[in-house]
Each structure stands twice: as structure tokens, then as C-alpha cells.
């Protein structure tokens, strides 16, 4: 699927693809979640097969990805791809990731102003930015909590980023990194020179 394939958006996909348990999807170019829809993934392998691969969540749409028992949903490069662009969430769009693996992206989760997010118990590996947030972002549930951000394996020539770091906050007026209820395991950050950067 994707803009470089025959199915560029979720509304063009078979009904069975909108709610998947197990299986795999290969994305070439951008794949858009559109038409007020939810893309639900449980234990699915998402393969990003070129450097322009991305997932775009439009306004009033949701990406809801999690595990199927002990099998996580995985977002990973394949073939000759050295990296992929990441998941971009537009204003009024939502992303819910729970117990997923997200690897080798320039901006793994790119939260535009007005977007909504819940990231819990995920493993982010080798991403330039694991989370990039701009403007007003709404946290849902536990927010950004219990995740592992590991910078090991970053391809330093792949993305136009000077200093990779786990979390990048750009003009974000207020945000909590960690469980808002202060329960459970903390977020952990390793193998980044800088873990969190905030600028206004």
C-alpha cells in the first residue's frame, strides 16, 4: 500500500485491512488514514520499504496499534530502505500505541499542533526523533509513559537532523513526559547524547 503502490489511503483498502489482527502490510511512499476512520492493528508487522515511507493520520482519524497477546505490532524497515519518515499526526488526529516496536524512523511519532496521543509501553529503537511534538498536543490516558527510547543503531546520514534525541518539543506550552498518575515503570532513554530537548 502507499502513494507508490496501488492503495494510497485506508478508504481505498479492503474492509478487512481496517481492523487487523496478525499478518503484515508493506508500505511504499505515504499511506494515509482518512475519511474519519480508525486503523486498528493488533500484532501486525508493518514493513516500510523505502525512504519516503510514512503513515499520515488526518484530522478526526486514528491509528490504534497494540499487541496481540505477546506479539507486538512492529513498524520496521525492509528491503533496501535505510530509514523511513515516520507517523505524522495532523490536528484533531489521534495516535494510540501500546506495546509496539517502532524502529529506524526520522520522526517516529510526529505530533502536529492540535493532535492527540497516548504512547504506553512501547520500544522505540534507532529513531532520530522518537517523539517530535509541535504546539498544543493533547495527552490521552497515561500520556507518554512506560516507553523505552534507545538511540542505538541510528543511521547518522539518513535524515536531516543535526543532533538526534529521543523527544523533541517545539513550542509546546505544557506536556507531561511520564505517567500522569505517577504509577508504573518510568520512561527510559539510552544511547542518545541528549534525551529531551524543549525550545520555544
Secondary structure by P-SEA (a helix, b strand, c coil): cccccccccccccccccccccccccccccbbbbcccccccccbbbbbbccccbbbbbcccccbbbbbcccccccccccccccccccbbbcccbbbbbcbbbbccccccbbbcccccccccbbbbccccccbbbccbbbbccccccbbbbbccccccccccccccccbbbccccccccccccccccccccccccccccccc
